[in-house]
Amino acid sequence: MNSTEMKNFADQIRYYTLKELNFMGYGHYGGSLSIVETLAVLYGNHLQASPETKDDLDRDFFVLSKGHAGPALYATLFLKGYIPEEWLYTLNQNGTSLPSHPDKNKTPGVDMTTGSLGQGISSATGIAYGNKIAGRENYTYCIVGDGELNEGQCWEAIQFAAHRQLDHFIVFIDDNKKQLDGYTTEICNPFDFETKFSAFGFHTLKVDGSSVEAINKAVEEAKIMTRKPIAIILDTVKGQGVPCIEEMYSNHHIRLDEKMREEIEVVTERIGTEIGVR
Amino acid sequence: MTFEAKMGKTEMREVYRKFLLEKARKDESVVVLEADLSSSMSTDKIKDELGDRYINVGIMEAQEVCCAAGLSVAGFKPYIHTFGPFASRRVFDQIFISVAYAGTNVTIIGSDAGVTAEANGGTHMPFEELSLLRSIPHAHIYEASDDKCLRAILEETYHTDGLNYVRMIRKNAIEIYEEGETFEDGYKLLREGSDVSIVASGIMVADALQAADRLAAEGISATVIDLYRVKPVNEAALLKAAETGAIVTAENHNVIGGIGSVVAETLAELKPTLQYRVGVREAFGQVGQADYLKEQYGLTAENIVAQAKRLVEQKAKISVNV
């Protein structure tokens, strides 16, 4: 995809993520919206996988370690043909195949069950290591949250990946500056991710996480890297692309009141018109 | 036939190591993970032959479990080991979510069951693995009584998808079985009696057999069962035990949640039966030699005998009252 196509794909993911969440009127808006551009770049340009190859061991793997952003992944999986659109409007409803946090046994295209923070990145290193020793050339991509990096297990995984020189392991850090209870710097300062990942032996890049071009360029650079795993730190905003959510202090899990619903639906419709689905 | 307690010739860890090597040679999907206890388990001896398929993650048990789960997603068959407390309570959520709930295939070996952790003491002496892990849906949980039993358990794990947990000791166990013994139903009926039943697991199977001999000398005939698969339990084994109308369970584990609980819970629904649970009650581990610790916690043939006699008397009183 070129830049325009990637941007359009990102808008589509944002549109269906919003529609999906609006349907129930509550959910993890903030952290879903901040990874939309990254998902667009990955699924639009890089991830070598499709509904037909979803069980092949030589496909690329994707692990959404920050599992609460599941709705954004589901919107992407719908747009890539893994699941039908109707499923999106069953999010979190009784008997659904789309639970709040991804479940690999429920949703086609979900490579690993995540949601208990810290475990996804750890499992992803196992997938990447397995692919490496099997002699496969495929990539394992993982998105981890900035708040999630509070979890000690993440740093076990990061140390393991560097020690094992997993150069086909690309981890994105969604640095949206907030976790559930507020700003990451106020709750338990993570300090500088770039310095930390580099110190742990990663090749580290920092990009504007709202720019599909910048993310795409970083992934291209990451793929040239050898003998080191790659960390791409995404400078993002929690609630990215939806001004009224970006402005909320507490936007991790939102339950819409009437005013919010009105505002968010206006944005949703505007994006829908832009991408030509309304 | 009386039971003669003699040490098995083969260390339990050697059984594990040989099993891994045999499977890894035939099956390229077998991978082995350790968390800095490879020399304690002696799997370091197969490190060179396994190459990339031997993964010592360092002192990172959470990473060990989830990395294994990821390896399963990538098509591998992981066997992971660490000491029992770290293989269970330290990584309970990792086992629960990334293995059981995610439906990955991982076999976990927790070594040095209960008092056999000896000088490692309270921090390293696990009495609660079965209690924790039994609550996980569809888990397969085993406790090995001797080297032959362990070999059979490991073979079963190789053919069983999902979460497998094997509780074992590392060194030599008292020999329970002859070479060539067959294991297939999750339990072994070792003695058949009519007055009382002893259901035991792990190192307590030897005590159960000794207790049965002592009871026989006093005219009490005892059934003895080695319940080596704790979950899913073979209900037929427990119904067999219930036929005598009185059961003593014996385990090197907390009485809450171990095989005593398995028997009580199962029979409460199928055939309520008089029971006493020999096991660790409201106590933490401590340093000491295994024999000393067994005395401390009442994990002895003497205690099994005493409880069995008490139950036989109680049973007689109940039948008189009826």
HADDOCK unambig.tbl for C-alpha pairs under 7 A between the chains (distance, minus, plus):
assign (segid A and resid 57 and name CA) (segid B and resid 74 and name CA) 6.26 0.50 0.50
assign (segid A and resid 103 and name CA) (segid B and resid 102 and name CA) 6.96 0.50 0.50
assign (segid A and resid 104 and name CA) (segid B and resid 102 and name CA) 6.65 0.50 0.50
assign (segid A and resid 105 and name CA) (segid B and resid 102 and name CA) 6.92 0.50 0.50
assign (segid A and resid 113 and name CA) (segid B and resid 98 and name CA) 6.80 0.50 0.50
assign (segid A and resid 113 and name CA) (segid B and resid 102 and name CA) 5.37 0.50 0.50
assign (segid A and resid 119 and name CA) (segid B and resid 66 and name CA) 6.31 0.50 0.50
assign (segid A and resid 119 and name CA) (segid B and resid 94 and name CA) 6.88 0.50 0.50
assign (segid A and resid 122 and name CA) (segid B and resid 63 and name CA) 5.73 0.50 0.50
assign (segid A and resid 122 and name CA) (segid B and resid 66 and name CA) 5.49 0.50 0.50
assign (segid A and resid 122 and name CA) (segid B and resid 67 and name CA) 5.73 0.50 0.50
assign (segid A and resid 123 and name CA) (segid B and resid 66 and name CA) 4.59 0.50 0.50
assign (segid A and resid 123 and name CA) (segid B and resid 67 and name CA) 4.75 0.50 0.50
assign (segid A and resid 123 and name CA) (segid B and resid 69 and name CA) 5.93 0.50 0.50
assign (segid A and resid 123 and name CA) (segid B and resid 70 and name CA) 4.26 0.50 0.50
assign (segid A and resid 124 and name CA) (segid B and resid 70 and name CA) 5.82 0.50 0.50
assign (segid A and resid 125 and name CA) (segid B and resid 67 and name CA) 6.12 0.50 0.50
assign (segid A and resid 125 and name CA) (segid B and resid 70 and name CA) 6.89 0.50 0.50
assign (segid A and resid 126 and name CA) (segid B and resid 67 and name CA) 3.95 0.50 0.50
assign (segid A and resid 126 and name CA) (segid B and resid 68 and name CA) 6.10 0.50 0.50
assign (segid A and resid 126 and name CA) (segid B and resid 69 and name CA) 6.93 0.50 0.50
assign (segid A and resid 126 and name CA) (segid B and resid 70 and name CA) 4.12 0.50 0.50
assign (segid A and resid 126 and name CA) (segid B and resid 71 and name CA) 4.75 0.50 0.50
assign (segid A and resid 127 and name CA) (segid B and resid 70 and name CA) 4.43 0.50 0.50
assign (segid A and resid 127 and name CA) (segid B and resid 71 and name CA) 5.06 0.50 0.50
assign (segid A and resid 127 and name CA) (segid B and resid 73 and name CA) 6.37 0.50 0.50
assign (segid A and resid 127 and name CA) (segid B and resid 74 and name CA) 5.17 0.50 0.50
assign (segid A and resid 130 and name CA) (segid B and resid 71 and name CA) 5.28 0.50 0.50
assign (segid A and resid 130 and name CA) (segid B and resid 74 and name CA) 5.73 0.50 0.50
assign (segid A and resid 131 and name CA) (segid B and resid 74 and name CA) 6.43 0.50 0.50
assign (segid A and resid 133 and name CA) (segid B and resid 52 and name CA) 6.29 0.50 0.50
assign (segid A and resid 153 and name CA) (segid B and resid 62 and name CA) 6.38 0.50 0.50
assign (segid A and resid 153 and name CA) (segid B and resid 63 and name CA) 6.57 0.50 0.50
assign (segid A and resid 156 and name CA) (segid B and resid 60 and name CA) 6.35 0.50 0.50
assign (segid A and resid 156 and name CA) (segid B and resid 63 and name CA) 6.04 0.50 0.50
assign (segid A and resid 157 and name CA) (segid B and resid 63 and name CA) 6.03 0.50 0.50
assign (segid A and resid 160 and name CA) (segid B and resid 57 and name CA) 6.84 0.50 0.50
